[in-house]
Every structure is written in C-alpha cells, then in structure tokens.
Amino acid sequence: MKITKGEKTLEIDNPTDYPLIGIGTQGAVFKLSEEKCVKIYEDPVQAKMEAEALLAGQQLSSFPKIYESGENYVVMEYLQGVTLKEYLKNASYIPKSIVRGLLTILQEFKKAGFTMVDAPLRHIIVLKNKKLKAIDHVNAFKRDHPVPLKLLRDLKIILLKDAFLSQAKKLEPDTVREWENYFRRNKFDFRTALINSGGSGESVKVSHIDAQNLIGKGHQGAVFRISETKCVKIYSKTNHAEQEQEVLLSGKELPFIPKVYETGENYVVMEFLDGPDLNTFLKKQTKLSEAITRQLLEMLTQMKKFGFKQIDAPLRHIIITKNGFKMVDHVYAFVREQELPLELFLNLHERGFLGTFLEHVKVMDPETYKTWTKIPIPLDGKGTAAT
C-alpha cells in the first residue's frame, strides 16, 4: 500500500484486498481484521507522531490499542462504532453518559501529557457499549489547545454546547471554571482580529484562539459565528473585503444576497444562514428537480441583469434556507469576467445532474440554453457536456 499527496486529496495505491475505511489529510485507514486496522501516512514524520501519542495513552481507557508501527504506518485496534458527530446528528439533547465520557477523554489527554487537550466530534468513536474512544492523535504534542476549542465549536454548531456545559459544570466544576477563565482572557474580537493568507492555493490561517467560533474558511477569508443570527467574514486582504462589500451592499435587494449588518476594513458582519449547502443536499438526491433548476436559473439571470461580471453559482456557495437559495462568496462578482457558469456546470456534472439541468433550461429559457450550448461546455479537462 502506498499513499501519496495529490493535487487536492491523497492518492491511494492499494494492491491488496484490505478495504479502505477512512481517509483524511494525513493518511488512509484500512481494515485488516475484526480486531485490527492500519493507518498509512503520506508523511513518515506524522506516522511517528501518532505512534508516540498512542503509546503515551496505552494505559488509558480512551485510546485504541497499538499493535505495531513502522516508518509510514501504525497498526491499531479496529473500533466498531460511529463517530460522535454522526451519533449526535439531529439530537435534541446530549446524554449524561456522553458528557461524562467526553470529560474522561479530556482528562486522559492531560494524563498522557498532550498539549492538545481537544478533539472534534468526528475524531471520537461511540462503541456498541456506548463507551467513547478518541482517534487521530498526530498533533497531540504539536498543537497547543489547553481547552477543548474544537469540541465546543462542534457542539455549538449542533446546538448542544450549552447542554454539555450545563452538565459538565455539575460533574467537573473546576474544569469548566478553567475553560471559562481561558475564554475570558482570550475573548474573540472580530473588529481587531487578523487573518493570515495561507499561501497559493491554500485556505487562510486561523489561530487556535479564534477557532472556537469558526464555521468555515477558504482562500480569501474565514467565517465566524458571533450570535444565533449573525456571522462575520474576516478577510486576509483588505481589497477582497472591499470587493465583496461592494457586491453585498449594492445588491442588497437581490433575493439571494445575505443581509449585511456591519462592515469594516477587513470584515463583513452578515446574517447567519441556517441550512445545508446545495452540494451537500444534492449528494443525497437521485434526481434534480425542476424547482432547483428554476431557482438556479433565476439566480444566474438576476446576476446578469444586475451587472455581475462573473456569472456563476458553485453549489458549495449556495445555502438552502427557509427563504429560498442564498449565495455566499461574491469577492470576484464585479471584477472577474466570466459569462458562463462553468463551476456550476462542473459541479452538476460531478453529481450526475448536468444533462437534466440543461434539459430543464432548454424548456424554461431556450435563449439561455442556446447561449450556453453553442459550443461544447468545458468541464475542466474531464470531458464535455452532452448537449
């Protein structure tokens, strides 16, 4: 087995029959048996880091057993269960047993000497007996998270943070008091916060102090939730802030533009859009409805009429709300010339819906269909669309 770094994701060469059961930014995991799995890393340094972390916690209940490690792999216990993120999906409360288990994990991280006393929900496995195990410890001795920033952030996103803290305060009042003191000393102030560029092709960099409120980041900036109804986008470059502010403020009457509450030199405070992005939604659909096509077509038509230079609607930038589609990320709308929605075409092609979309448009708006299909639609080196 061999793992190499691809352009966007890791590339896997697996000549064996061992099934792939997980892949992340550091490596891929394969099931060896009902008791064992192996994680193979692209970077041997990370293999060594995770092996050291697992060995440090071998006498503690929250860690998977480690059986063997090599230059680029670690053989460890195969955990049968679901991630805590999946377990709590759509939950209206958090069981006391889960709260107690999370507090145990955090205490054991301290006992193991970790500087990262934290774990996102996706790195915690709920076993069949409801016990919790923590995985993915590459950064255990590298990152400095004295309080569970990612855990609390994830619980906040699914509206269970307050319920967790309420129970945790009764079980371990000193621990929660320590967290509260930390957040008081390091209070997030978006008006003075700075976001650093991640470099060519990389997302911006966010400090671990700010990560508590982080809900998303990209090449231009990072978005933080600051209340139940508001979020703030902070940009690494002030010209990007100016460009998006111009679009949001001048286009505030457009139905797909989020409401803006405040702007600054490098930030925009806007409405928090509560709903899934269209790309995630379509992954679970077997067909594309005419209603979705109509909303996309209306959005693109409104962009053109209003004077957008970049006419496009990437699925990941469209949020499904109770008030219809809203679109985020308009930095280049007035400055980048693009007459065809090429990223939308590519996204729909990847979902297997481009043909259906074009057939819908052919009936709804024949002139637009002719404009789009007068030459074969380019799909970024992955072929052309049937027209």
Steps between C-alpha positions, in 0.01 A plus 500: 500500500620848418361845581614806306391862501272590209395843377199519734485169690726210583549243226479133600675202343349189660591174325356298792147388590498700822205744480543875540297617802619859536709772341607841628767763449779290657432148381260218421367219721445142387326218687729200556265286712215530750759600760756703307536780246800680355547871439749580225642852486623715215759655734715261711543776760126493567506122536763537771303780671181294520682187617657702784162641602332158500783348704468782753136408554514120493409465868202732464147395403436758227778386266496221241761228551813526288640171368782605270650804331741554213649780295168604344232297680338416833304180564238567765175372643205499260216686669149389407266794542401839363655841543351718770416753227276242335367371834380847606365595158146639540519443878299738719698419815837355599493194730676527836706191414640680193584811703677285758686314225618823338628634832686172552664528158617854571639402841685206346650725235648701787627184671670395176677838491325629189522872426188461284230431758232501234324286241237578236187284505610313187808369685301338781352154447190376683537123546209256517520506882474884483859545622704770325840468333705781346691466172733711284771616741762625252501849650470394865845636594519764226197727535425701812131469593482524881119499476271303260456767232399267216275285718307802628485650151349179359248476784404863443432437131249225587351709784619269780779712648289656775352163599849349514641782712202491736559132576880532498480779760321261739742214438828696490444860612872577528561387141223717359618795710846456347348513151297811583810679630688410184226636272472813711873566455486422128166651398447509124468854364427489128563875463866456589557143384748438219490213253819393323517375144567128466709546186431401141205263475467462878231610746568791733657430838298539820648506848382230741358774726260609226410142400226479765267712282624383158238357265690509172807626317629529146761673287378853572388491861344322796143509629415506871161472663455786749134450600199284419414721202832655394842399372807696397733442206853624560729535199874458474515781239314830534438525124303173518291650782434811291403296194250284686357791697424681174305201370311432823404862563408599145314172443314491832161489322594184310324205665809279512726757671542455881405793721793720612509654850845659523818543298858584589834525328547122492164353601127474427236411759209328325207274574580144606347268240350199671481213255703255290699603196356382169796273423448303823124485436539367144738226612198333661266543201441257214361762263507876446160666544368769269456724807875497566579567133254791498655659810852464358392644166327795668810572707729499195254717304483753786881513516522586131226766515658663805841528335702216648807430288549154646185300425531181702344317794723227649282252690709532817432876507120459492322455833147360515301712746131527588496812282645329193854484367761739637848526353826586674849592377463787253856636511551481123141570383581852370863450398538163325361458148311171463187472285427128553441332840788259451544391861127433531517287184796306640332451840180370338704275272674350806159435661370345176236769452640725224304335220172531692578862590561593136180324388305701758661825384425415136129506585505787753730741312582388143716807426723440802526134405616597149759741642638239738515216247605671177842349568570187710504580873855463637522289813853573621671221314238242600317491169223712353130506573255329270277763339 
